[in-house]
Amino acid sequence: MFFIHKKSREVRKKLNSHNFIIFIGNFKINWSIIEMEKIKSPLKIVILLGIGIFVVETAIMLVFEFVGIPSAEGSIYKPYIRVLLNSIALLILISPVLYLLYNECNKRIKYENKLRSIYEGTEEAMRIIDKDFNIIMVNSRMAEISGVPIEKQIGAKCFDVFPSDACGTGFCTLKRVLLGESVMYEEKLRKSKKGKIWTRHIAIPLKDSEGKIIGVIEAFRDITKRKRIEEKLRESEEKYRTLTEKSLTGVYIFQNGKFIFVNQKFCDIFGYSKEELIGKEFWKLVHPDHREIVKERGLKRERGEKIPEQYEIKVITKDGKTKWVEMRATQINYSSKPAVMGNLVDITEKKKAGSELRKYAEELEKTNKLKDIFIDILRHDLLNPISVIEGMSRLVLEEEDREDIRRELNLILKNVEKVKSLIERASLLGKLESKEKLEFKQIELREIINEVIEDYSQISKEKIIKIKANLPSKEIIIEANPIIREVFSNLISNAMKYSPENTTIEVGLQEKNNKILCYVKDEGTGIPDEYKKSIFERFKRIKKEGVKGSGLGLAIVKRLVELHNGRVWVEDNKPRGSIFYVELPKNQ
């Protein structure tokens, strides 16, 4: 209460009886909430003004008492004036308190609205739970994830709405939070309208102004998509790891020059265990002959520099043996840092086989040379006695008059020519089969064909066979070896053997893009389909009465065409006969 003066007890009693003084009574103000020292000077003036009015009113009442002015009972206005003045003074006195209370409430409302805006606007699903596990506050995101409307969640138990697998098991995390612990973890398969989902869960204690725990604030985030991606990534990694471990090639990853991963095949190649290789510098496995260049390239590749991706090197195994490996490597990111991933194959046996193959090739080349020498010797040794026989037969023929002896001598000379032809052809085919390539130069093909036709003009007259040339008027230049002449000679010779009298052999030449197509048509008996491929093999020929031959002509044709990167085949010539085609490239 406010005190007027310590010595005026009687006045104080009278004022009390007339209710002139204002009693605060037991009205208490929480000064921790309303801080009076924050009142600004205008409010101080209002307070002083209220105190002043109260003092003036009290002074007037004292004057009335001592001067003898009639009391309040004798006047109808004075009590009302006193009440009015007391009310004004009271209002003025409590107005700062009311103002501060209003201002404080307004701030709190604004702050609460701001918090609610953040609470509702966050991507996190949030709820507040009291100490009895009752839900007292929920945001809209929580209702969306759980599938339960807000009004049905308020007042419900937390384990009845959006429960976790731990609810009811004695491992409830909220009990730990109510004891003062803050937790953050990923909760597995919380139930919702979508079925089961993964959430990231954060829970912290809710405290009052005195620091006592009165509940729990929970925040959830749906991480189902992330978990599915992680699961797929784990499956992919497991598949890759399985594939890598079962790979027939050695797979490795090194970072900062040291192995951080090797598969079992890599260990098998070098004879080390995985534990022995992890952390080992990669270049220590390389043979001294190649160690420096491999180290330099490996470190450059790890820095991202461009170097050859594949090469063959020598390596050293754990037991000191030397092996050859073929390796391929590339830069990758491993744990957000540059690294090198590669694979290698043990090619030691391949290298040995290659070395043996080279030796065999060298020996084969020597053998081919010996074969050519042998063919030349054989040709020379066979032709020499045949030439003697031919010479002696011709001498006797010139001097002999008897018809029967001359007939026998002509038969000998005819067979001598056949033997000579057979030896020459066999010698030519033997040399062709040992060759891998020929030397080429530009040749006018039309001129060669005309020369071959001229060579067979006398024979064609004797057999009454016409040779028709269907050649273009312009020159046909190709890259070939002069021995290509044998192709057309053998084809025309073969056609004349199988053509009856009074028929025509047509030799043609056509230019198609970058290729030349030559053909030789005859009107003979033709070639059955089952023989159209085999006739190009050695000593394979169609048997015909009265036709003699070695069976080497078409084999020579095929080999010569192959050496010119061309092809040869035979087709039927309607209505009868055969057509032999030769296709050659213009440029080799």
ABEGO torsion letter per residue (X at the ends): XBBABAABAAAAAAAAAAGABBBAEABBBBAAABBAAABBAAAAAAAAAAAAAAAAAAAAAAAAAAAGBBBAAABAAAAAAAAAAAAAAAAAAAAAAAAAAAAAAAAAAAAAAAAAAAAAABABBBBBBBAAGBBABBBAAAAAAAGBBAAAABGBBAAABGBBAABGAGABAAAAAAAGBBBBBBBBGBBBAAEBBBBBBBBBBBBBAAGBBAEBBBBBBBAAAAAAAAAAAAAAAAAAAAAAAABABBBBBBBGGBBABBBAAAAAAAGBBAAAABGBBAAAABBAAAAAAAAAAAAAAAAGBBBBABBBBBBBBAAGBBBBBBBBBBBBBBGGBBBBBBBBBBAAAAAAAAAAAAAAAAAAAAAAAAAAAAAAAAAAAAAAAAAAAAAAAAAAAAABABAAAAAAAAAAAAAAAAAAAAAAAAAAAAAAAABABBBBBBBBAAAAAAAAAAAAAAAAAAAGBBBBBBBBABBBBBBBBAAAAAAAAAAAAAAAAABBBGBBBBBBBBBBEABBBBBBBBABAEBBAAAAAAAABBGBBBBBBGBBBAGAAAAAAAAAAAAAGBBBBBBBBOABEBBBBBBBBABX
